[in-house]
Amino acid sequence: MKKTVSIVGASGYTGVELVRMLLRHPLVELKHVYAFSSAGKTVAEVYPAFTKTTDLAFESIDNLAGDTSDFLFFALPHNESQKIIPKFFGKKKILDLGGDFRLKDAGEYERYYNAAHTAQELLPQAVYGMPELNAGTIGTAEFVANPGCYPTAAILALAPLAKNHILPDNVSIVSLSGVSGAGRTPSQKTHFAEANESVSAYKVGVHQHTPEIEQALGILAGKKITAAFVPHLLPITRGIHTTVAIHIMNNYTLADIRSMYAQFYSTAPFVRLLPEPPRILDVNHTNYCDIHIARDEHADTIVILSTIDNLIKGAAGQAIQNMNLMCGFTETAGLA
């Protein structure tokens, strides 16, 4: 039997990716799409690509109280879903694509998101939704917090090292992202004239995804991990490229490291280990994370490179992957 699903915050870049993917998912029926400023307009009016594809219209968030679907996706800006999710917790399955429930430490949330957390009682209830790490727990969960886009690329790049207890206590991570990662609301830094023909770092040392990366890797490693995370804006629409260079102790060879990755991801349908450095072009519009491991003999380091589509594997696609697990569907359903 098909599950009925609705999206809260469906008019943004992530929300509309969910609309597109759920409309063609064979095991669900998309019932309602809720939005703020776009309420009252059809999906096709806001995104003409949906003309003759769907008659759905964006409904006011105020109508959410009467929602009868089995499953709710929340694709709202940070600090917004925590105001609404407590009203539905325990009544239906919930997946939050924002950052409100990813961190278990409310103090860390308040520090990095510059806002008080008003639903701290639900933080322990939210399962961190990275299927490659928590598939079993996700499969029995009622409430899942979808990972951020940068953390998805960084954590998948380093998880095997953390799990095998050879990840250093301090790691430096450099990521480059397309401008869609900043959302649909325009700003000076994402203006075409500002972003085109340029690369710029931002939020150095204070990015909100830093504690999320540290939390997930620390759980795997069984110790505190400190990440120096430096994000950059690329003059492209979508995609993330991440680079990490690490000095590996105990004389592990490149073959040893690659074997660890192959074993760790042996059952992960959306992680591809490549013999050559990955390209954003090859993962865009897919739910794949491509990873390449190399060795720099001169610097005695292991270099890990990863690429994802920030809107798919970093957001909507991973959300559907989690929904599939939560609903007992095949993990890859609707994601081919």
N, C-alpha and C positions, 0 to 999 in steps of 0.2 A: 504494500500500500504506500502511495506517495505521502510524504510529509509536506505540510503547508508551512511556508516560511514568509517572514516579513523583514524589511530592512528599515532601520531607523537612522536617518541621515543618508538618504539614498542619492542625493543630487551632487555630492562631491566626487572627486576622481576615484576614490576607493569605492564609494557607494555605487557609482554607475558601473564599475567593473563587476561588482557583485550582481547587479541587475543583469548585465550581459551574460554572465556565466550561469546564473541560476535559471534564466529563461530557457537555456538549452540543456539543463541538468535533467537526466532521464528519471530521477527518483523524487523530485520535489516539484511543488507548485508555488510560484511566487504570488502571494495574495495581495500584499500591501507594500507600498513604498512611501515612507514618511520623510518630510523635509521641512526646513524653516522657510527661507526666502522663496523657494520654488513652489511652495504649496499652492495648489489650484491649477498648476500647469501640467500638461501631459509630459511624460518622459520624452516623447518625440519633439515637443516644443523646445525643451531645454537642450536636448541632444538629437538633432535631426537624423542621425544615423539609425535611430530606432523607428523611423517612419515605416509603416506597414509591418513592423516587427512586434509591437505591443501597443495595446490601448491603455495601459496603466497610466494613472495620473498621480502626481505627488500629493499626498494628503498632509494636512496639518499635524504636527506632533501632538496636538491636543486630542486627536482622534485615537491615539495609541491606547488609551484606557479601555477601549472596546475591542481591541485586537483579539482575534480568535485563532491565530495560527499556532502551530506546534513549536515553532523555533523562531527566535528573534536574533537578528544581527544588529549590533550597534556600531555605526560608522560615524561617530560624532567627534568633534574636536575634543582635545584633552580638557578635563575638568567638567565635562557635560554629562557623560554616561553615568557617573557616580550619583547624579541627582535623580536618575530615572530607574536604573537597574534594580535598586532595592524594592521597588513596587512590584516587580515581576519575579524576583528571585524565589525559587521553590514552586512556581506556578507553571513554568515552561522552560525548555532548554534555551540557554542564552550564550551568545558569543560576542565579546566586546573587542572591537578592532582598535580602540583607542588605548591610551597609556594608563588609564585610571586604576586598573587592577593587576598590572604586571608585577609591580614591586610589592614585596611582602612587608617592607619596612615603611610605615607611613611617614616617618621622619625623612627618609630619602626621597619619597614622593614630594613632600612639601619643599624640600631643598631644591630639587631639580625642576619641578613643575611650577614653582612659585605660587602655590595655592594650598589651602588646607584640604585634607581629605575628609569628606563628610560621610563616608560609608566604610569606615575602617573595619567594622565587624565582618564585612564580606571579603576582606583581603585573604584570610586563610582559606576561604571556600573556593577561590578562583584557581583553577588548574592552569599552569603555564602551557600554552598551546603550541609547543613545537613537537610535531609528531615523531621526528627522528630521535627525540629524547624521551618523550612521555606518552607514547601511543597507547599503552595499556591503561594508564590513568585517565587519559582523554576519553577513552572508549566507555568509561563508566561515569563520566562527569556530567553534571547538570549546568555548570557554569565554567566557561573557558575564557582566558585572557589571551588574545592573539598577540604574538610577538611583534615588535617593531620591525621596520624594514632593515635598518642598519644592523640591529642585533641579530636578525636572521642570518645575514651574510657573514657576520663576524663569528657568531657562535658555531655555525656549521663549519666554518673554516678551522676552528680550534677545538671543537668538542672531543675528537679522538685523542688528542694530546692530553686534554684535561682528564679524561676518563682513564687513561693509562698512566696518570700521575707523572708526566714529564713536561707539563706546562710550567714555565717559570712563574714566580709570584707576580712579576710585573711584565705586562705586555704592551706593546705599542701597535696601534691599529690605525691604518689610514684608509679611508673610504671616500669614494667619489660617487655622487648621485645626480640623476637627472632632476630637472626643476619640478616635475610633478610631485616629488616627495614633499614639497612645501605646501601642497594642497591647492585648491582652486581659488581661494581668496587671493587676489593680487597683492603684491608688495613691491617695493623698489628693487630689491635684490633679484626678484624673479621677472622683472620687466625685461622684455626682449633686448632692449638697447643696453641694459646693464649686464645681462647674463651671457649674451652672444659673444663669441670670440674671446672668452675669458674663462679662467678657472679661479675660484676663490674659496679659501677656508672660512669656516664660520663656527661660532659657539665653541671655540677651542677651550677645552678643559671644563666646560660647563654644559655640554650637551646632555639632554635628558635621557638619552639611550645608554649613557655610560654605566649607571648603576644596574641597568637591566643586563648588560653584557657581563658585568662582574658577578651578579647574582647567579646567573645560569652556569657560568664557568666555575664559579666557586663551589656550587653544589656538586658538580661533576668531579672536581678535583679534590674535594674534601678539605679545602683550605681557602684562605682569603686570596682572591685575585684582584690586583689593581690594574686597571686599564687606562692607558693614555690614548684617548680616542680623538682622532682629528678628522672631522667630516669636511668634504669639499663639494661645491656646487659645480656641475658640469653643464656646458651649453647644449644639452640634449634633453629630450622630453622624459625619458624613462630609463631605468636600469641603474644598478649599483655595481661598482668594482671595488673589491677590498683586498688590501695587501698587508700581510704580517710577516716579519722576519724575526726568527727566534733562534737563539743559541741553544742547541739540544745537548744535554750532558750525557754521560755514560756511553759514549761512542756508538750511538744508534746510527745505522747507515740509512741512506735514502730508501733503500729497499725495505728496511725494517719499518720506517715511517709510513711508506705507501701501503705496506701490508696491514698496518694498524687501521688505516683509513678504509681499506677494502673490507676488512672484517667488521668495523664499526657500522659501515653503511651497506652491508650486504643485503639487508632487507628493506632498504629505503628506496622507494620507487622514484623519488624525485631528486635524488642526489647523483650526479654523474662525475666520476673521477676521470679526468682527461690527461692524456700524455703530453699535451701542449698547453700553454697559458690560455685561459678562457677569455671569451669576448662577450661583452654585453649584447651585441647583435644576435648571438646564438641562443640567448635565454629570454629575450624580450617576447612578451605575449605568451610565455609558457610558465609552468609552475616548477621549473627545474632550478636547482642550484648547481652550477658547474664549479669544480674544484681542481686545481693543479698544485702539486707539491714538487718543489725543485730544491736543489742544494747549491749554495754558494760556497765553493771550496775555499776561496780566498778569504772570505769573512767568517768561515766556519759557522754558517747559519743555514737553517731550513727556511725556505720562503714558501708561504701558502698564499695562493690567489683564489678568490671566489667571486662569482658573478651571479646576480639574480635580477629579475624584473621586480622593481620595488612595489609596483601595484598588484602583481600577481603573487609570486612566492613570498614577497614581503608584505602582503596584505590580503587581497580578496581570494587569491588562489589557496593560500595556506588556511584561510578561514573556512573555505569549502572543504579542504582536506580534513580539517578538524571536525566540521559538521558531519562529514561522512563517517568518521570514527564514532562520534557521539550518537549517531542514529543507527549504527550497525550496518552501514553500507560498505561496499568495497572502497578502500581508501582512495582509489584513483577515479572513482565515478565522477563524470562531468568535467574531468580535468585533462582529457586527452588533447 
